[in-house]
Amino acid sequence: MRGLCDLLFPPRCAGCDRPGALLCPQCTGRIERIDPGHACVACGAPGAPPCAECGGRRFGFGEARCASLLRPPVSRAIVLLKDGCERRYAEFLAQLVAEVCDGWLRSDDVLVPVPASPAAVRRRGFDHALDVARALARETGVPLARALSGRPTAEQRVLGRDERFANRAHAFALVCPQTTPRRAVLVDDVFTTGATLDAAARVLISGGCLDVRAVAVARSCSLVRPQ
């Protein structure tokens, strides 16, 4: 199916828009990957502690990792997936996440995608984080569970840091409390303030999850200078 799709609708590079690949070798080399060995354990931002991005905030999840900074070409690949309905990018983004998760995922972990809002799913026709999580499950062999459902909330993009946490406080619900995984790794596309992942983690913990960690494709950092 993927081969037929590529034949009928040839992919174009998210970085330079050249035809032939979702990301060409030159643009792949431009990805600003985050080394987890030199990143904040709590929020995944690059740099030595104390972290200027999260400011020592205590999240509902215990640890977080992010594969890259939210800059081109990764940022455009995410936009093409979410708003351009170019779902082929889910596999590429999942491969980035798999790299940063190498040796970090455990045998009894369960991947839990952070669900998009009902309005976003209706608008796009699919849940982008679920697509990435499914591809990540295939890449790593770690099982996936749709343990959370999304509730309507205000648009996060127009809110400040503290408002984002308040807005997300009731954004999720357990799908089935009796089957909440004991060890969960939340999967999302972007880590900005951590409000979304924090809220999702707290719902899982309320359902009996004993350990929650988080992973995102990209980290939005306001204090990291472009290279």
C-alpha positions as MATLAB code, in Angstrom:
seq = 'MRGLCDLLFPPRCAGCDRPGALLCPQCTGRIERIDPGHACVACGAPGAPPCAECGGRRFGFGEARCASLLRPPVSRAIVLLKDGCERRYAEFLAQLVAEVCDGWLRSDDVLVPVPASPAAVRRRGFDHALDVARALARETGVPLARALSGRPTAEQRVLGRDERFANRAHAFALVCPQTTPRRAVLVDDVFTTGATLDAAARVLISGGCLDVRAVAVARSCSLVRPQ';
ca = [
       0.000    0.000    0.000;
       2.819    2.424    0.870;
       4.552    1.679   -2.437;
       1.348    2.306   -4.390;
       0.782    5.565   -2.532;
       4.322    6.716   -3.330;
       3.797    5.819   -6.983;
       0.497    7.673   -7.320;
       1.454   10.573   -5.055;
       5.259   10.911   -5.049;
       6.571   12.236   -1.727;
       8.253   15.608   -1.447;
      10.924   16.530    1.071;
       9.624   18.355    4.146;
      12.813   20.393    4.207;
      13.423   21.548    0.632;
      10.257   20.353   -1.164;
      12.223   18.343   -3.704;
      10.422   15.243   -5.015;
      11.567   11.719   -4.251;
      11.596   11.353   -0.465;
       9.774   12.502    2.645;
      13.120   13.905    3.782;
      16.176   14.005    1.542;
      19.662   13.145    2.888;
      20.714   16.802    2.958;
      17.701   17.866    5.021;
      18.017   14.822    7.252;
      21.432   16.152    8.186;
      19.814   19.420    9.318;
      17.734   17.763   12.048;
      18.724   19.177   15.442;
      18.601   15.997   17.498;
      18.578   16.155   21.291;
      21.114   13.969   23.080;
      19.263   12.523   26.097;
      22.580   12.263   27.922;
      22.806   16.065   27.864;
      19.152   16.967   28.350;
      16.765   17.688   31.212;
      15.448   14.402   32.561;
      12.160   16.054   33.543;
      11.242   17.794   30.277;
      13.696   16.632   27.605;
      15.075   20.086   26.803;
      18.760   20.193   25.853;
      21.262   21.576   28.345;
      22.692   20.951   31.784;
      20.629   21.418   34.957;
      19.079   23.539   36.302;
      16.716   23.558   33.323;
      15.659   27.019   32.192;
      12.777   25.627   30.124;
      10.740   23.801   32.764;
      12.137   25.696   35.764;
      12.077   22.631   37.981;
       8.304   22.143   37.643;
       7.062   18.796   38.952;
       5.119   16.977   36.262;
       2.736   14.059   36.539;
       5.176   11.955   34.522;
       8.527   10.966   35.984;
      10.791   11.449   32.968;
      10.582   12.808   29.449;
      12.601   12.480   26.268;
      12.327   14.465   23.051;
      13.904   13.429   19.774;
      14.720   16.855   18.315;
      14.180   20.568   18.594;
      11.002   21.935   17.027;
      12.743   23.458   14.028;
      12.813   22.716   10.296;
      12.703   20.208    8.819;
      11.056   18.335   11.723;
       8.639   21.164   12.518;
       7.403   21.200    8.912;
       7.073   17.417    8.849;
       4.815   17.660   11.904;
       2.704   20.362   10.253;
       2.423   18.292    7.081;
       1.250   15.323    9.145;
      -1.248   17.237   11.285;
      -2.584   19.928    8.980;
      -1.606   18.597    5.561;
      -2.966   15.100    6.225;
       0.330   13.667    4.945;
       0.143   10.583    7.131;
       3.268    9.029    5.640;
       5.276   11.298    7.943;
       4.073    9.377   11.009;
       6.508    6.562   10.265;
       9.423    8.954    9.748;
       8.673   10.815   12.990;
       8.313    7.532   14.866;
      11.769    6.499   13.685;
      13.204    9.663   15.249;
      11.462    8.835   18.516;
      12.684    5.235   18.397;
      16.263    6.502   18.184;
      15.972    8.619   21.333;
      14.189    5.749   23.119;
      16.902    3.192   22.353;
      17.762    1.452   25.628;
      15.199    3.563   27.525;
      11.998    1.650   26.854;
      11.406   -1.339   29.145;
       9.958   -4.750   28.427;
       6.801   -4.085   30.456;
       6.156   -0.585   29.112;
       2.972    0.224   27.197;
       2.817    3.074   24.681;
      -0.152    5.384   25.261;
      -0.834    8.010   22.572;
      -1.986   11.397   23.832;
      -5.358   11.775   22.098;
      -6.190   14.863   20.087;
      -9.331   16.767   20.954;
     -12.591   15.500   19.433;
     -12.786   18.660   17.309;
      -9.265   18.117   15.934;
     -10.007   14.496   15.064;
     -13.188   15.539   13.235;
     -11.327   18.272   11.367;
      -8.402   16.070   10.288;
     -10.196   12.755    9.996;
      -7.521   10.988   12.057;
      -5.485   11.297   15.273;
      -1.895   12.205   14.407;
      -0.409   11.115   17.759;
      -2.079    7.729   17.387;
      -0.478    7.345   13.951;
       2.967    8.128   15.400;
       2.426    5.805   18.377;
       1.332    2.944   16.124;
       4.423    3.379   13.972;
       6.579    3.563   17.107;
       5.038    0.317   18.378;
       5.952   -1.394   15.105;
       9.452    0.078   15.245;
      10.190   -0.932   18.854;
       7.955   -3.939   19.497;
       6.464   -2.206   22.553;
       2.692   -2.746   22.800;
       0.234    0.107   22.411;
      -2.942    0.834   24.351;
      -5.510    3.533   23.627;
      -5.999    4.133   27.330;
      -7.098    7.780   27.084;
      -9.830    9.671   25.298;
      -9.855   13.395   24.598;
     -12.340   15.968   25.841;
     -13.155   19.395   24.343;
     -10.873   22.226   25.542;
      -9.803   25.673   24.386;
      -7.069   25.968   21.747;
      -3.685   25.701   23.500;
      -1.818   27.889   20.998;
      -3.509   31.091   22.202;
      -2.814   30.502   25.906;
       0.084   31.366   28.208;
       2.097   28.834   30.215;
      -0.067   28.738   33.351;
      -3.274   28.987   31.327;
      -2.203   25.925   29.342;
      -1.961   23.828   32.509;
      -5.385   24.992   33.694;
      -6.910   24.381   30.265;
      -5.549   20.835   30.080;
      -6.528   19.844   33.633;
      -9.713   18.110   32.438;
      -8.756   17.380   28.840;
      -8.561   13.581   29.130;
     -10.469   10.629   30.512;
      -9.712    6.940   30.982;
     -11.176    4.737   28.289;
     -11.454    1.734   30.631;
     -10.155    2.128   34.211;
      -9.976   -1.653   34.642;
      -7.362   -1.979   31.895;
      -5.137    1.014   32.673;
      -1.525   -0.078   32.051;
       0.783   -0.355   35.062;
       3.720    1.229   33.262;
       2.944    3.757   30.534;
       4.982    5.833   28.114;
       2.941    8.719   26.725;
       3.554    9.545   23.057;
       2.948   13.010   21.594;
       4.230   15.139   18.730;
       5.402   18.305   20.524;
       6.480   19.129   24.089;
       5.981   22.851   24.708;
       5.164   23.585   28.348;
       4.403   19.974   29.250;
       0.804   20.834   30.169;
      -0.754   18.274   27.835;
       1.525   15.414   28.851;
       1.203   16.387   32.523;
      -2.589   16.228   32.397;
      -2.553   12.909   30.543;
      -0.104   11.438   33.053;
      -2.216   12.482   36.033;
      -5.288   10.813   34.562;
      -3.363    7.567   34.072;
      -2.073    7.723   37.657;
      -5.609    8.315   38.933;
      -6.555    5.069   37.193;
      -3.861    3.061   38.959;
      -0.859    3.456   36.668;
       2.268    3.147   38.822;
       4.829    4.673   36.482;
       4.364    7.197   33.671;
       7.059    8.587   31.399;
       6.696   10.700   28.292;
       8.267   10.963   24.874;
       7.701   13.527   22.133;
       8.957   13.975   18.605;
      10.060   17.566   19.154;
      10.801   20.003   21.994;
       9.757   23.617   21.649;
      12.469   25.613   23.430;
      12.355   29.371   23.872;
      15.854   29.686   25.340;
      17.910   27.503   22.970;
      19.538   29.582   20.244;
      19.362   28.378   16.640;
      22.566   26.846   15.340;
];
